[in-house]
Each structure stands twice: as structure tokens, then as C-alpha cells.
């Protein structure tokens, strides 16, 4: 596990030697509701245990590490990387198109010009 916390600009930072502190905060600010689902502590019927925190983070779930800010979250960086790799593997390939200007670009970027299709760079050059 590579526990990370979120900062106010949305970036994720490795906890490193402060991992235990952040896991304790995740225990404090998260809990289990009456339906058995993880929720913020103020709605919880009981707090999370350390094992439940580690299990939730290892599945890719984000947990609160404070109640005050939108970005007060923790995650397992390795689980997040696995999820992203799965998404990339299952994403459909990007359809490439050969434009009249001679460039091959993604089909969503093709622009119509008076002399046929064009890439955005050539279109900008033609409009000057």
C-alpha cells in the first residue's frame, strides 16, 4: 500500500512516515452506517476499525481524513494506479483520420476548411 492524502489544489501526496497518523484520522472521520456502508463519522452508527480502513483503501476507495475541507481525503495510490491501468486497457482506441492538409489527427479534432478537411494547426495558419 502507498497511502496518499489530498491537498487543496487537488494533488495527491505520499504519506510516507506519516501513514499511521493518516490511517488513524481515517478511522476517526469515517464509520459504518446502519446499512453496513462506509459513511462520514457524523452519520455513522459505529466507527471504522483499522482493518476496515485498510481494506477499503486497498479496493480503491477514498476515505475522509478530516471533516472540514472538501479535499480532506486519503487513498491507496497503488490501487488508484491499478484502476487507471484497467481503464486504459478497456478504453476504445482513438480513431485517427488523414486530413486534406496531410496530417493524421484524432477524428474529433478535424476541422472543415474551404479546401477540405484540416488539422487545427493548419486551419489556424490558413485563417491568417
FENCORNOR-V147813 format. One line per field, one symbol per residue. ss: DSSP state (a for helix, b for strand, c for the rest). A space follows every 10 residues. Layout:
ss = ???
This chain:
ss = ccbbbbcccc cbbbcaaaaa aaaaaaaaab bbcccccbbb aaaccbbcca aaaaaaaacc ccbbcccccc ccbbbbaaaa aaaaaaaaaa cccccbbbcc cccbbbaaac bbbccbbbca aaaaaacc
